[in-house]
Amino acid sequence: MARSRLTPERESELYSAVLDLLGEVGYEALTMDAVAARTRSSKATLYRQWGSKPELVVKALRHNKPVQLAEIDTGSLRGDFHAVLQRTDDCQMEKNSALMRGLGQAVHSNPDLFQALRELLIEPELTGLGLMLQRAVDRGEVRPDNPALSFLPHMMIGAFAARELVEDRTVDQAFLIDYAEAVVFPALGV
């Protein structure tokens, strides 16, 4: 789908409006009509640019990500992890967590949303994480046969879910750093 008619500024404005609406009404109640009204655009334009509500929502989330994991290379896994965390603040992390919780519920009844999340957000992040871990293996920081390598995504996702369930608090930078130092790095032998 051609997207040449939107300037980067306009695209960013549209994505911001989508995320605001998503936070206000949730995925199920979010409509292309509401996005069109909020952004002063036509529904036809939205469908021409993004094709579907799931694709628009996931691309808005992707656009909002402050960092792509594959881009981070400080020379050490610990440094890479800290660099990732320093590129977002606690407020944005809380907002993103709330959006992802809402979408986590919505994927159960929206297979198109699940597919878009997998293709446009989850798979690229897993690929980036894999590259980050492979560099750590190549540098000799992590043994290539370390069984924890394949569970790192699960550990990180678990940290987000467990913090809220166990402590009724959102994840923040300090928690993730402590979690990495106490759980992730020891599991990886770093």
KAKA-V333752 format. One record per residue. D_CENTER is the distance of its C-alpha to the mean C-alpha in whole Angstrom. Layout:
# KAKA-V333752
((D_CENTER) (D_CENTER))
This chain:
# KAKA-V333752
((23) (25) (23) (25) (26) (24) (23) (20) (21) (22) (18) (17) (19) (18) (14) (15) (17) (15) (13) (16) (18) (15) (15) (19) (20) (17) (16) (19) (21) (19) (22) (22) (25) (24) (21) (24) (26) (24) (23) (27) (26) (28) (26) (27) (26) (22) (23) (25) (21) (19) (21) (19) (17) (15) (14) (14) (12) (9) (10) (10) (7) (7) (10) (8) (6) (9) (9) (9) (10) (13) (15) (15) (19) (21) (23) (22) (20) (20) (20) (17) (15) (17) (16) (12) (13) (15) (13) (12) (14) (14) (15) (11) (10) (12) (11) (8) (9) (12) (10) (8) (11) (13) (11) (12) (16) (16) (15) (18) (20) (18) (18) (17) (14) (14) (15) (13) (9) (11) (12) (10) (6) (7) (10) (10) (7) (10) (13) (12) (12) (15) (17) (16) (18) (20) (21) (22) (24) (26) (27) (28) (26) (25) (27) (26) (28) (26) (25) (22) (20) (19) (18) (15) (12) (14) (15) (12) (11) (14) (14) (12) (14) (17) (17) (17) (20) (22) (22) (21) (19) (15) (14) (15) (15) (19) (18) (15) (18) (20) (19) (18) (22) (23) (21) (19) (21) (25) (23) (23) (26) (25))
